[in-house]
Amino acid sequence: MKEIYAFPKGYLAVSRISSPDETEIDVFDPEGKYIYILKTEQGVSLDGAEFYDFGFGKLEERDDLSIYVEYRIKNLPEIFRDN
């Protein structure tokens, strides 16, 4: 286990390292039942991520600059709004 996140609508997520280059997130419903596994795209890390009702945002380093990037999660409408 690496980190625990509070998702919208009472859902809980636990990130874990599944391989040297990959982190996966186990999602639990408000009653504690395991319901999903989320995998991030290659090169996308959840370190420092903040989750919101649309997905998550984080600061990333690109070309020696720190930029804020938002990632929208569209395939879990029961948790994240789709807009």
VMD Tcl script that draws the C-alpha trace (Angstrom):
set ca {
  {0.00 0.00 0.00}
  {1.31 3.40 -0.91}
  {-1.37 6.02 -0.22}
  {-5.06 6.38 0.65}
  {-7.34 8.87 -1.12}
  {-10.84 10.08 -0.30}
  {-12.86 10.08 -3.52}
  {-16.11 12.01 -4.02}
  {-19.43 10.59 -2.76}
  {-17.87 8.57 0.07}
  {-15.69 6.30 -2.07}
  {-12.18 5.41 -0.90}
  {-9.12 4.56 -2.97}
  {-5.87 2.87 -2.02}
  {-2.86 3.15 -4.29}
  {-0.34 0.37 -4.40}
  {2.81 -0.35 -6.34}
  {2.09 -3.27 -8.66}
  {5.46 -3.29 -10.46}
  {8.59 -1.13 -10.49}
  {7.02 1.26 -13.05}
  {3.31 0.92 -12.31}
  {0.92 2.08 -9.63}
  {-2.66 0.81 -9.46}
  {-5.56 2.12 -7.41}
  {-8.12 -0.10 -5.71}
  {-11.48 1.67 -5.32}
  {-13.96 0.83 -2.55}
  {-17.59 1.92 -2.25}
  {-18.88 3.80 0.84}
  {-19.63 0.46 2.56}
  {-16.03 -0.75 2.08}
  {-16.70 -3.21 -0.77}
  {-13.96 -3.46 -3.42}
  {-15.43 -2.38 -6.78}
  {-12.74 -1.20 -9.24}
  {-9.09 -1.10 -10.10}
  {-7.76 2.05 -11.78}
  {-4.54 1.96 -13.73}
  {-2.72 5.14 -14.69}
  {-1.28 5.71 -18.12}
  {2.41 5.07 -18.65}
  {4.32 8.04 -17.29}
  {1.45 9.40 -15.17}
  {2.20 9.25 -11.47}
  {-0.28 9.90 -8.68}
  {2.42 11.26 -6.38}
  {1.16 14.61 -5.13}
  {-2.26 14.20 -6.78}
  {-5.34 15.84 -5.31}
  {-8.70 14.24 -6.20}
  {-11.75 16.32 -7.05}
  {-15.28 15.60 -8.29}
  {-14.03 15.47 -11.93}
  {-10.81 13.47 -11.49}
  {-7.47 14.68 -10.17}
  {-4.95 17.47 -10.53}
  {-1.26 17.71 -9.77}
  {1.89 19.67 -10.39}
  {4.20 18.16 -12.99}
  {7.65 19.06 -14.21}
  {7.91 19.74 -17.95}
  {10.87 21.39 -19.64}
  {12.21 22.60 -16.27}
  {8.86 24.23 -15.44}
  {6.25 23.29 -12.87}
  {2.79 23.19 -14.41}
  {-0.61 22.22 -13.01}
  {-2.33 19.45 -14.99}
  {-5.87 18.13 -14.54}
  {-6.89 14.60 -15.47}
  {-10.59 13.92 -15.96}
  {-11.94 10.47 -15.09}
  {-14.88 9.83 -17.41}
  {-15.49 6.09 -17.09}
  {-16.70 6.17 -13.45}
  {-19.78 8.43 -13.58}
  {-21.10 7.12 -10.26}
  {-18.04 8.70 -8.59}
  {-16.79 11.47 -10.91}
  {-18.99 13.88 -12.82}
  {-18.51 13.84 -16.60}
  {-17.82 17.44 -17.66}
}
mol new
graphics top color blue
foreach p $ca { graphics top sphere $p radius 0.5 }
foreach p [lrange $ca 0 end-1] q [lrange $ca 1 end] { graphics top cylinder $p $q radius 0.2 }
display resetview
